[in-house]
């Protein structure tokens, strides 16, 4: 009946009858894919440049916040950029190149106003490892800057491709504890590797495994040099300034903003003091070999002296190839984690694919400026956010600050003590170590994920960052596969609850095992004898299909009556894999069997099933076949809350929902084609199919005179809108069977 004529007839509708379709059509899929492709292409191209959505609305009110944030980050990124370049075993100016290109290019492609792109500690250490690996395989063929710039080009191009293809969702397979684990392990590794530089200790490889570096550092303490007189006071000074500003802000709330900016400038302040002290002490103490009493940066070329096209050599690519996966993972993973975090904190949503495009373009272009791989920095992003940044345009201000430093301050950089840069690195990476409360929260939420976090930390410390991140990712994927392949499910019973507001009673369904129910007064009543209610807690897919089959079949064989009286079946006629009771115990077994209920219906709650595949449908068919064989009569299969039309389509293709017996679709995913012989169909199945009793029984329960249109079409009477309706239909069929 059409809706307009139904209204004229005075009928009411729950759901439009035209929408009550049982399955999806293939035309629906085609129309979704190819609907208005021109508009999709246009929207896609515009989305590549998010700056177009806000630059036309830029106003002086935003300018103030961007200027303050840009200048503040610029003051921090200069000493950090040079420090991280030294960590990457590159000349200090390369850190400034990466800082400039990162903050400038990113603002044109960003969907986050807070993230600051540039050199970061973990990526810098990874670059150092890549340089070490390439130099060990091809000694003397390639220098560090060439390796670093080519690494930026290749990893940037890979990440750009991932973003353009819109497959950034792959990052979601790496959970937060795994990211935190390798970040914590990396921070410990970086800090341990910088202690020798802080103390002036030399004579061993600081890029070896962390535990070896710690052991060698302890052994080398007697060899501490004068550099420690700059490194240790610098590190202590950084912490004292920060702690003092935190306490000052709490004690004098009206001056909290002042204390914040004093704390922000602590890196620049400490480096200036240490540089001045190094100049005063070293300017007249140069020996005949041209060396100074402590290690200093020496000459830092002004301007962009190394702008050129990256030199891509096949030999370099071959030597670098094993290190590319981990470098790419760190590049995109750290950035996405940071951008999502600040988007969540500040109330806006980032586009992960667009963020990948942003860092991909940044690194690809940066390689032409001599920059090494750059990604989002947690410390500078937090600083940018707290400084009141309003738009990504703050990056332009930071880029100007870096250019001024590159052209006007390089002479002063000559006297920066490297021990002071080590202090800056240690101070920065300490914030990346997970706090005890955060680690304890992993344990409380998911003990298995806590062990993933712990494994990532330990492998990073005792092996390498590369193995640490691979371990955390592999362990996370294994845990995910286990959860999919070994899903939880429960057989359900009824509980009668009363709603206080309306004084009405209704039925809810809870696990018969009382899982999660601590109140002993709650009585869970099993469904009517002969009815089984089972809830799946995962999608029904090929990894878990056999598990679901075993659970249902085993439960039926244990709790429901066997349809055949095995006392009258000869041993020679019994199947080899189900011989039944022995000849002497058959009578006693039949007495026990008679006490069990006759199975009538199986109700499956699909409310949490979002996907189903061919293997699962075949497993469900096999389950129905085995259960029918055990009961020796057709058993109804009812499905509750089948939300997806594609799941309905798949179930109907398997012969479910429409009252067709198992014999009609015994093989939907046959490995070896099987042609059924009608003579092989058991007699009980023949009778039921020919009479159509199942379909008649389900259809007869529909009230066609109520004036309501069904939410689910009458073509699929065994699909129900909710679990209560499914159980009611299953139980009502017991009396009519």
C-alpha positions as MATLAB code, in Angstrom:
seq = 'XXXXXXXXXXXXXXXXXXXXXXXXXXXXXXXXXXXXXXXXXXXXXXXXXXXXXXXXXXXXXXXXXXXXXXXXXXXXXXXXXXXXXXXXXXXXXXXXXXXXXXXXXXXXXXXXXXXXXXXXXXXXXXXXXXXXXXXXXXXXXXXXXXXXXXXXXXXXXXXXXXXXXXXXXXXXXXXXXXXXXXXXXXXXXXXXXXXXXXXXXXXXXXXXXXXXXXXXXXXXXXXXXXXXXXXXXXXXXXXXXXXXXXXXXXXXXXXXXXXXXXXXXXXXXXXXXXXXXXXXXXXXXXXXXXXXXXXXXXXXXXXXXXXXXXXXXXXXXXXXXXXXXXXXXXXXXXXXXXXXXXXXXXXXXXXXXXXXXXXXXXXXXXXXXXXXXXXXXXXXXXXXXXXXXXXXXXXXXXXXXXXXXXXXXXXXXXXXXXXXXXXXXXXXXXXXXXXXXXXXXXXXXXXXXXXXXXXXXXXXXXXXXXXXXXXXXXXXXXXXXXXXXXXXXXXXXXXXXXXXXXXXXXXXXXXXXXXXXXXXXXXXXXXXXXXXXXXXXXXXXXXXXXXXXXXXXXXXXXXXXXXXXXXXXXXXXXXXXXXXXXXXXXXXXXXXXXXXXXXXXXXXXXXXXXXXXXXXXXXXXXXXXXXXXXXXXXXXXXXXXXXXXXXXXXXXXXXXXXXXXXXXXXXXXXXXXXXXXXXXXXXXXXXXXXXXXXXXXXXXXXXXXXXXXXXXXXXXXXXXXXXXXXXXXXXXXXXXX';
ca = [
       0.000    0.000    0.000;
       1.322    3.444   -0.870;
       1.958    5.825    1.985;
      -0.526    8.475    0.826;
      -3.386    5.976    0.395;
      -2.534    4.437    3.746;
      -2.827    7.836    5.412;
      -6.201    8.369    3.763;
      -7.282    4.992    5.121;
      -6.277    6.130    8.605;
      -3.475    3.601    9.029;
      -0.292    4.265   11.016;
       3.169    3.110   10.072;
       6.278    2.154   12.002;
       8.779    2.651    9.237;
       7.897    3.280    5.621;
       6.711    0.080    3.901;
       8.806    0.904    0.853;
      11.889    0.791    3.073;
      11.103   -2.674    4.416;
      13.437   -4.486    2.060;
      15.110   -7.671    3.289;
      18.400   -7.462    1.423;
      20.627   -4.984   -0.372;
      20.884   -4.887   -4.128;
      24.074   -4.961   -6.172;
      22.792   -1.786   -7.796;
      23.059   -0.088   -4.397;
      26.773   -0.866   -4.247;
      27.380    0.383   -7.784;
      25.423    3.590   -7.152;
      27.384    4.310   -3.967;
      30.705    3.930   -5.752;
      29.896    5.918   -8.871;
      27.480    8.565   -7.604;
      28.484   12.048   -8.815;
      32.197   11.315   -9.503;
      32.865   14.879  -10.718;
      31.892   16.362   -7.366;
      33.998   13.772   -5.554;
      37.047   14.708   -7.616;
      36.463   18.419   -6.991;
      36.061   17.930   -3.262;
      39.172   15.761   -3.193;
      41.339   18.374   -4.904;
      40.082   21.169   -2.623;
      40.700   19.004    0.449;
      44.391   18.823   -0.444;
      44.791   22.488    0.564;
      42.962   23.093    3.862;
      44.422   26.594    4.022;
      41.750   27.635    1.505;
      39.031   27.009    4.096;
      40.329   29.510    6.679;
      42.750   31.970    5.075;
      39.924   34.088    3.617;
      38.575   34.601    7.165;
      41.912   35.553    8.697;
      41.617   38.582   10.993;
      43.765   40.723   13.336;
      42.388   38.873   16.347;
      44.031   35.697   15.140;
      47.256   37.491   14.212;
      48.192   38.309   17.811;
      47.958   34.690   18.953;
      49.855   33.433   15.914;
      52.657   35.990   16.368;
      53.172   35.089   20.031;
      53.044   31.338   19.362;
      55.281   31.593   16.292;
      57.945   33.628   18.075;
      57.820   31.366   21.127;
      58.259   28.178   19.116;
      60.997   29.849   17.082;
      62.992   30.561   20.247;
      62.762   26.888   21.204;
      63.241   25.226   17.812;
      66.632   26.859   17.168;
      68.551   25.230   20.042;
      66.495   22.035   19.744;
      67.006   21.810   15.991;
      70.776   22.067   16.308;
      70.780   19.612   19.219;
      68.767   17.050   17.289;
      70.998   17.439   14.232;
      73.990   16.580   16.410;
      71.989   13.587   17.720;
      71.458   12.534   14.086;
      75.267   12.752   13.604;
      74.825   15.672   11.187;
      76.246   19.215   11.249;
      74.101   21.564   13.342;
      72.865   23.648   10.397;
      70.890   20.699    9.020;
      68.646   20.871   12.056;
      67.863   24.496   11.186;
      67.124   23.574    7.575;
      64.655   20.922    8.725;
      63.095   23.358   11.195;
      62.560   26.038    8.547;
      61.038   23.815    5.865;
      58.896   21.914    8.368;
      57.087   24.867    9.924;
      56.748   26.763    6.632;
      55.387   24.077    4.296;
      53.177   22.429    6.887;
      50.913   25.444    7.369;
      49.618   25.147    3.778;
      48.480   21.535    4.188;
      47.698   21.284    7.904;
      44.425   20.329    9.525;
      45.927   20.951   12.980;
      46.706   24.420   14.284;
      48.865   23.150   17.137;
      51.340   20.729   15.591;
      54.868   21.978   14.954;
      56.832   20.086   12.305;
      60.596   19.824   12.544;
      63.440   17.720   13.914;
      62.454   15.401   16.762;
      64.488   13.191   19.040;
      63.252    9.740   17.991;
      63.471   10.491   14.281;
      66.934   12.002   14.741;
      68.157    8.865   16.472;
      66.642    6.796   13.657;
      68.504    8.911   11.092;
      71.724    8.276   13.020;
      71.024    4.534   12.910;
      70.331    4.677    9.156;
      73.573    6.587    8.544;
      75.478    4.043   10.639;
      73.867    1.157    8.734;
      74.629    2.602    5.297;
      78.217    3.480    6.236;
      78.796   -0.057    7.523;
      77.553   -1.561    4.239;
      79.175    0.987    1.915;
      82.146    2.514    3.763;
      83.219    5.900    2.432;
      80.780    5.990   -0.509;
      78.128    8.292    0.949;
      78.301   11.054    3.530;
      75.795   11.658    6.319;
      73.975   14.683    4.804;
      73.424   12.863    1.507;
      72.026    9.810    3.280;
      69.752   11.963    5.447;
      68.340   14.029    2.569;
      67.651   10.952    0.436;
      65.979    9.333    3.444;
      63.752   12.418    3.775;
      62.850   12.237    0.078;
      62.014    8.521    0.038;
      60.090    8.390    3.317;
      58.290   11.629    2.481;
      57.258   10.267   -0.905;
      55.980    7.026    0.664;
      53.940    8.874    3.290;
      52.631   11.277    0.639;
      51.435    8.310   -1.406;
      49.668    6.819    1.610;
      47.905   10.112    2.200;
      46.902   10.640   -1.431;
      45.502    7.114   -1.644;
      43.556    7.758    1.573;
      44.855    4.643    3.338;
      46.031    6.414    6.464;
      43.607    4.227    8.423;
      46.411    1.645    8.486;
      47.917    3.663   11.334;
      44.891    2.751   13.452;
      46.197   -0.801   13.707;
      48.880    0.433   16.091;
      47.324    1.032   19.541;
      48.279    3.741   22.010;
      50.203    1.450   24.428;
      52.430    0.249   21.582;
      53.184    3.845   20.573;
      53.845    4.814   24.184;
      56.079    1.782   24.653;
      58.455    2.466   21.817;
      58.423    6.205   22.589;
      59.378    5.482   26.209;
      62.072    3.037   25.172;
      63.383    5.470   22.563;
      63.481    8.318   25.084;
      65.505    6.180   27.500;
      67.849    5.180   24.666;
      68.327    8.786   23.573;
      68.953   10.029   27.111;
      71.416    7.212   27.779;
      73.249    7.995   24.542;
      73.561   11.685   25.456;
      75.019   11.173   28.946;
      78.539   10.520   27.579;
      78.375   13.807   25.648;
      77.063   15.546   28.751;
      80.050   14.270   30.757;
      82.670   14.478   28.017;
      83.191   10.701   28.079;
      84.382    9.090   24.851;
      85.941    5.883   23.597;
      82.861    3.750   22.815;
      79.895    3.628   20.428;
      77.006    5.680   21.837;
      74.707    4.297   19.120;
      74.991    0.715   20.340;
      72.230   -1.029   22.302;
      71.091    1.072   25.247;
      72.154   -1.355   27.944;
      75.681   -1.447   26.473;
      75.808    2.353   26.409;
      74.759    2.510   30.067;
      77.392   -0.067   31.079;
      80.160    1.659   29.118;
      79.147    5.055   30.529;
      79.429    3.765   34.079;
      82.804    2.250   33.275;
      83.924    5.535   31.715;
      82.987    7.817   34.619;
      86.677    8.091   35.679;
      87.356    9.555   32.213;
      84.933   12.458   32.732;
      86.273   15.619   31.068;
      85.815   19.332   31.548;
      82.702   19.245   29.328;
      80.757   18.119   32.389;
      81.272   21.605   33.880;
      78.960   22.884   31.124;
      76.674   19.880   30.658;
      75.665   19.155   34.243;
      74.973   22.776   35.271;
      73.030   23.237   32.041;
      70.805   20.213   32.745;
      70.287   21.215   36.375;
      69.526   24.787   35.307;
      66.849   23.632   32.851;
      65.030   21.673   35.532;
      65.403   24.377   38.182;
      63.934   27.028   35.893;
      60.991   24.804   34.976;
      60.257   23.774   38.567;
      60.608   27.357   39.756;
      58.204   28.623   37.118;
      55.666   25.899   37.946;
      55.725   26.783   41.647;
      55.727   30.511   40.893;
      52.680   30.146   38.652;
      50.795   28.308   41.399;
      51.810   30.776   44.102;
      51.150   33.881   42.011;
      48.281   32.970   39.659;
      48.009   36.543   38.405;
      51.529   36.211   36.974;
      51.107   32.693   35.597;
      51.448   33.942   32.024;
      54.799   35.577   32.817;
      56.125   32.421   34.458;
      54.960   30.412   31.457;
      57.021   32.453   29.001;
      60.038   32.415   31.306;
      59.794   28.623   31.352;
      59.409   28.559   27.569;
      62.633   30.494   27.058;
      64.685   28.321   29.411;
      66.351   26.400   26.562;
      67.479   29.582   24.822;
      68.504   31.187   28.130;
      70.630   28.205   29.247;
      72.284   27.886   25.827;
      73.116   31.612   25.809;
      74.675   31.413   29.282;
      76.654   28.277   28.437;
      77.784   29.737   25.124;
      78.965   32.925   26.826;
      80.821   30.860   29.428;
      82.403   28.711   26.718;
      83.533   31.806   24.816;
      85.064   33.379   27.907;
      86.916   30.194   28.811;
      87.959   28.875   25.392;
      88.775   31.978   23.325;
      92.440   32.054   24.474;
      92.919   28.318   25.072;
      93.213   26.908   21.574;
      96.105   24.436   21.331;
      98.530   23.957   18.475;
      96.308   21.326   16.888;
      93.481   23.849   16.695;
      91.431   22.182   19.440;
      89.682   23.785   22.381;
      89.544   22.458   25.981;
      85.877   21.475   25.520;
      83.846   20.395   22.529;
      82.071   23.241   20.812;
      80.024   23.446   17.606;
      82.663   25.419   15.706;
      81.710   26.895   12.341;
      78.020   26.860   11.399;
      77.617   28.080    7.796;
      75.171   30.950    7.392;
      72.195   30.767    5.048;
      71.175   27.816    2.913;
      74.543   26.568    1.723;
      73.356   23.074    0.885;
      70.335   23.683   -1.348;
      70.507   21.129   -4.138;
      68.629   18.240   -5.661;
      69.054   15.059   -3.603;
      71.548   12.704   -5.173;
      69.753    9.370   -5.464;
      72.231    6.580   -6.042;
      71.028    2.983   -6.648;
      73.705    1.729   -4.310;
      72.496    4.092   -1.593;
      68.889    2.970   -2.035;
      69.944   -0.667   -1.824;
      71.934   -0.062    1.357;
      69.131    2.017    2.877;
      66.231   -0.288    1.968;
      66.168   -2.418    5.167;
      65.847    0.744    7.293;
      63.100    2.418    5.273;
      60.098    0.670    6.911;
      60.948    1.698   10.472;
      61.829    5.261    9.411;
      58.514    5.585    7.562;
      56.524    4.150   10.464;
      58.101    6.556   12.957;
      57.610    9.485   10.591;
      53.869    8.990   10.220;
      53.068    7.355   13.548;
      54.529   10.029   15.794;
      52.894   12.803   13.797;
      49.419   11.242   13.690;
      49.529   10.446   17.414;
      50.485   14.031   18.267;
      48.005   15.698   15.907;
      45.119   13.523   17.150;
      46.053   14.222   20.748;
      46.020   18.001   20.357;
      42.897   17.932   18.214;
      41.128   16.031   20.993;
      42.424   18.383   23.701;
      41.466   21.557   21.840;
      38.135   20.457   20.408;
      38.713   20.010   16.688;
      39.061   17.049   14.358;
      42.111   16.377   12.230;
      42.134   14.514    8.937;
      44.774   11.751    9.265;
      45.155   11.322    5.497;
      45.633   15.055    4.986;
      48.188   15.118    7.811;
      50.131   12.392    6.031;
      50.027   14.469    2.857;
      51.342   17.436    4.852;
      54.375   15.664    6.275;
      54.917   13.876    2.963;
      55.113   17.163    1.051;
      57.184   18.739    3.840;
      59.852   16.050    3.716;
      59.842   15.746   -0.066;
      60.443   19.484   -0.484;
      62.737   19.590    2.531;
      65.136   17.129    0.922;
      65.937   19.810   -1.676;
      66.956   22.172    1.152;
      69.301   19.635    2.717;
      66.793   18.841    5.465;
      66.596   15.448    7.103;
      63.259   13.749    7.993;
      60.983   15.929   10.108;
      57.729   15.129   11.854;
      55.495   16.460   14.623;
      57.198   17.430   17.873;
      55.316   16.804   21.104;
      57.131   19.395   23.203;
      56.981   22.197   20.627;
      53.355   21.380   19.756;
      52.416   21.586   23.435;
      54.277   24.882   23.670;
      52.536   26.210   20.571;
      49.138   25.235   21.955;
      49.764   26.829   25.359;
      51.019   30.014   23.697;
      47.538   30.655   22.288;
      48.048   29.739   18.629;
      44.968   30.435   16.502;
      45.827   29.057   13.048;
      48.586   27.096   11.271;
      49.919   30.450    9.997;
      51.998   30.664   13.186;
      54.428   28.376   11.366;
      55.293   31.227    8.978;
      56.385   33.359   11.943;
      58.529   30.509   13.263;
      60.108   30.106    9.818;
      61.055   33.792    9.816;
      62.719   33.387   13.227;
      64.743   30.409   11.924;
      65.842   32.387    8.839;
      67.014   35.260   11.038;
      69.048   32.772   13.077;
      70.487   31.178    9.946;
      71.676   34.482    8.497;
      72.406   36.561   11.589;
      73.403   34.327   14.504;
      75.648   31.656   13.036;
      78.811   33.398   14.277;
      77.534   33.085   17.851;
      76.692   29.418   17.304;
      80.450   28.751   16.926;
      80.899   28.756   20.724;
      77.914   26.612   21.714;
      79.238   23.713   23.864;
      78.037   20.316   22.667;
      77.570   19.281   26.294;
      74.933   22.017   26.534;
      73.136   20.578   23.507;
      73.192   17.153   25.180;
      71.556   18.735   28.226;
      68.813   20.190   26.007;
      68.176   16.772   24.421;
      68.033   14.903   27.727;
      65.700   17.524   29.164;
      63.407   17.325   26.118;
      63.179   13.534   25.791;
      62.523   13.003   29.502;
      58.961   14.187   28.888;
      58.443   11.341   26.399;
      58.841    8.701   29.113;
      55.442    7.402   30.230;
      54.567    8.349   33.799;
      53.896    5.610   36.398;
      50.221    6.588   36.544;
      49.916    6.217   32.776;
      51.575    2.796   32.831;
      49.332    1.704   35.696;
      46.285    2.755   33.687;
      47.385    0.367   30.906;
      47.465   -2.417   33.480;
      44.020   -1.538   34.824;
      42.378   -1.225   31.409;
      44.063   -4.127   29.612;
      46.843   -6.214   31.197;
      47.740   -7.693   27.811;
      48.375   -4.231   26.394;
      50.508   -3.440   29.433;
      52.751   -6.366   28.481;
      52.909   -5.046   24.910;
      54.049   -1.698   26.324;
      56.622   -3.413   28.527;
      57.897   -5.567   25.659;
      58.349   -2.506   23.450;
      60.364   -0.743   26.160;
      62.577   -3.728   26.971;
      63.261   -4.674   23.345;
      64.137   -1.052   22.536;
      66.562   -0.867   25.460;
      68.184   -4.263   24.979;
      68.141   -4.345   21.186;
      67.234   -1.297   19.068;
      64.435    1.162   18.314;
      63.778   -0.701   15.078;
      63.199   -4.012   16.841;
      61.202   -2.256   19.560;
      58.679   -0.786   17.159;
      58.431   -4.005   15.155;
      57.843   -5.948   18.374;
      55.095   -3.614   19.571;
      53.327   -3.602   16.196;
      53.580   -7.375   15.769;
      52.347   -8.032   19.310;
      49.422   -5.647   18.813;
      48.393   -7.313   15.552;
      48.649  -10.767   17.129;
      46.429   -9.617   19.999;
      43.921   -8.197   17.504;
      43.863  -11.439   15.510;
      43.390  -13.481   18.683;
      40.449  -11.313   19.678;
      38.873  -11.744   16.247;
      39.660  -15.459   15.957;
      38.682  -16.313   19.554;
      35.673  -14.060   20.133;
      33.605  -14.052   23.254;
      29.984  -15.103   23.107;
      27.302  -16.139   25.577;
      24.145  -18.199   25.822;
      21.468  -15.902   27.183;
      18.590  -16.090   29.612;
      15.820  -13.694   30.619;
      15.643  -11.225   33.465;
      12.474   -9.296   34.274;
      13.207   -5.645   35.130;
      10.885   -2.898   36.290;
      11.292    0.684   35.081;
      10.809    3.021   38.035;
       9.550    5.909   35.932;
       6.721    4.020   34.235;
       6.204    1.093   36.654;
       6.308   -1.187   33.605;
       8.119   -4.504   33.375;
      10.174   -5.684   30.458;
      12.494   -8.539   29.614;
      16.219   -8.180   29.104;
      18.670  -10.893   28.148;
      21.854  -11.605   30.117;
      24.477  -14.396   30.004;
      23.402  -17.590   31.752;
      26.898  -17.745   33.251;
      26.096  -14.505   35.156;
      29.238  -12.937   33.691;
      29.575   -9.391   35.017;
      26.552   -9.742   37.356;
      27.548   -9.380   40.991;
      24.090   -9.062   42.554;
      23.092  -12.546   43.828;
      19.424  -11.552   43.916;
      19.232  -11.288   40.128;
      17.507  -14.385   38.756;
      18.378  -15.311   35.193;
      15.715  -17.593   33.732;
      16.632  -19.752   30.725;
      14.426  -19.374   27.655;
      11.593  -21.825   27.069;
      12.709  -25.473   26.798;
      13.802  -26.182   23.270;
      14.968  -22.623   22.562;
      18.626  -21.532   22.596;
      19.611  -17.853   22.585;
      23.225  -17.003   21.710;
      24.888  -13.617   21.396;
      28.028  -13.058   19.322;
      30.372  -10.288   20.430;
      32.412   -9.909   17.233;
      31.790   -9.817   13.526;
      31.234  -13.261   12.052;
      34.256  -13.834    9.801;
      36.503  -16.616    8.528;
      38.951  -16.555   11.501;
      36.205  -17.264   14.041;
      33.608  -19.126   11.972;
      34.733  -22.602   13.091;
      34.761  -21.490   16.740;
      31.151  -20.343   16.499;
      30.222  -23.644   14.852;
      31.847  -25.692   17.619;
      30.294  -23.654   20.427;
      26.741  -24.003   19.121;
      26.957  -27.646   18.085;
      28.666  -28.746   21.313;
      26.078  -26.923   23.408;
      23.219  -28.554   21.515;
      24.707  -32.047   21.862;
      25.260  -31.566   25.578;
      21.950  -29.961   26.533;
      19.353  -30.951   23.912;
      17.680  -34.279   23.175;
      19.108  -36.494   20.451;
      16.364  -37.071   17.897;
      17.144  -40.730   17.215;
      16.773  -43.491   19.781;
      20.204  -45.103   19.590;
      18.974  -48.287   21.315;
      17.293  -49.282   18.061;
      20.263  -48.473   15.799;
      22.681  -51.250   14.928;
      26.357  -50.631   15.589;
      27.103  -51.233   11.916;
      24.728  -48.432   10.939;
      26.222  -45.833   13.275;
      28.644  -43.283   11.817;
      32.302  -43.819   12.690;
      32.667  -40.332   14.212;
      29.435  -40.448   16.301;
      28.918  -44.029   17.440;
      26.670  -43.055   20.362;
      26.515  -45.042   23.594;
      27.840  -48.581   23.884;
      25.448  -51.489   23.456;
      25.257  -52.095   27.191;
      24.733  -48.446   28.122;
      22.316  -47.471   25.363;
      19.225  -47.931   27.488;
      20.565  -45.839   30.364;
      21.738  -43.178   27.947;
      18.297  -43.010   26.355;
      16.695  -42.483   29.770;
      18.968  -39.482   30.332;
      18.342  -38.312   26.770;
      14.568  -38.340   27.350;
      14.951  -35.856   30.211;
      16.438  -33.234   27.906;
      14.202  -30.825   25.964;
      13.496  -31.242   22.273;
      15.328  -28.545   20.364;
      12.957  -26.312   18.434;
      14.744  -23.043   17.644;
      18.109  -21.321   17.794;
      18.039  -17.536   18.195;
      21.222  -15.675   17.227;
      21.682  -12.096   18.416;
      23.475  -10.225   15.612;
      23.401   -6.803   17.291;
      27.221   -6.695   17.494;
      27.866   -8.334   14.119;
      28.830   -5.665   11.618;
      30.353   -7.915    8.946;
      29.921  -11.451    7.692;
      31.733  -13.308    4.936;
      31.324  -16.405    2.766;
      33.271  -18.715    5.082;
      31.080  -17.705    8.012;
      27.895  -18.324    6.016;
      29.169  -21.770    5.074;
      30.018  -22.456    8.729;
      26.503  -21.383    9.708;
      25.053  -23.736    7.094;
      27.204  -26.535    8.489;
      26.023  -25.678   11.991;
      22.409  -25.897   10.893;
      23.067  -29.222    9.158;
      24.726  -30.745   12.228;
      22.042  -29.473   14.594;
      19.221  -30.717   12.336;
      20.930  -34.092   12.171;
      21.260  -34.294   15.945;
      17.647  -33.228   16.544;
      16.451  -35.408   13.642;
      14.071  -32.671   12.521;
      14.385  -29.158   11.055;
      15.341  -26.556   13.650;
      14.314  -22.939   13.189;
      17.098  -20.348   13.053;
      15.967  -16.856   14.085;
      18.162  -13.759   13.751;
      17.767  -10.678   15.925;
      18.915   -7.137   15.148;
      20.462   -7.777   11.743;
      21.371   -4.139   11.158;
      23.185   -4.328    7.826;
      21.281   -5.022    4.599;
      24.428   -6.738    3.330;
      24.370   -9.184    6.244;
      20.701   -9.898    5.478;
      21.655  -10.440    1.849;
      24.402  -12.911    2.850;
      22.126  -14.815    5.230;
      19.379  -15.104    2.619;
      21.958  -16.390    0.120;
      22.768  -19.101    2.665;
      19.119  -20.055    2.983;
      18.439  -18.314    6.288;
      15.637  -16.000    7.277;
      13.159  -17.269    4.683;
      12.228  -20.698    6.057;
      14.268  -22.787    3.615;
      15.556  -26.068    5.004;
      19.269  -26.803    5.265;
      19.083  -29.194    2.339;
      18.421  -26.350   -0.078;
      21.830  -24.683    0.380;
      24.204  -27.207    1.884;
      27.275  -25.868    0.067;
      27.792  -22.176   -0.601;
      31.586  -22.177   -0.364;
      32.498  -25.653   -1.524;
      36.199  -26.314   -2.057;
      35.249  -29.262   -4.255;
      32.018  -28.778   -6.263;
      29.241  -30.968   -4.899;
      26.092  -31.862   -6.788;
      23.286  -32.918   -4.491;
      21.130  -35.949   -5.157;
      17.498  -35.433   -4.061;
      17.408  -39.059   -2.985;
      20.068  -38.306   -0.359;
      17.875  -35.780    1.488;
      16.574  -37.163    4.787;
      12.856  -37.848    4.875;
      12.174  -35.228    7.555;
      13.749  -32.550    5.395;
      11.773  -33.595    2.324;
       8.476  -33.426    4.144;
       9.209  -30.032    5.585;
      10.410  -28.483    2.328;
       7.491  -29.825    0.340;
       4.896  -28.677    2.841;
       6.559  -25.358    3.582;
       5.709  -25.678    7.266;
       8.583  -23.495    8.437;
       7.641  -20.617    6.228;
       3.945  -20.969    6.982;
       4.611  -21.056   10.713;
       6.642  -17.862   10.660;
       4.243  -16.079    8.358;
       1.252  -17.026   10.439;
       2.715  -15.154   13.395;
       2.515  -11.851   11.485;
      -0.506   -9.701   12.193;
      -1.536   -8.379    8.806;
      -4.631   -6.624   10.185;
      -2.907   -4.398   12.721;
      -2.575   -1.407   10.432;
       1.219   -1.300   10.783;
       3.815   -1.948    8.155;
       6.599   -4.357    9.199;
      10.053   -2.916    9.766;
      11.484   -6.055    8.167;
       9.884   -7.430    5.037;
       7.572  -10.437    5.199;
       9.871  -12.171    2.709;
      12.249  -12.810    5.635;
      10.044  -13.814    8.581;
      12.963  -15.241   10.567;
      14.705  -11.845   10.795;
      13.536   -9.825   13.797;
      13.974   -6.208   14.772;
      15.200   -6.997   18.294;
      16.089   -9.944   20.522;
      12.834   -9.907   22.464;
      10.818  -10.256   19.248;
      13.069  -13.073   18.026;
      12.745  -15.070   21.257;
       8.996  -14.503   21.321;
       8.654  -15.780   17.747;
      10.840  -18.806   18.528;
       8.863  -19.664   21.663;
       5.492  -19.145   19.977;
       6.441  -21.717   17.356;
       6.871  -24.440   19.979;
       3.145  -24.783   20.488;
       2.348  -24.678   16.771;
       5.046  -27.176   15.798;
];
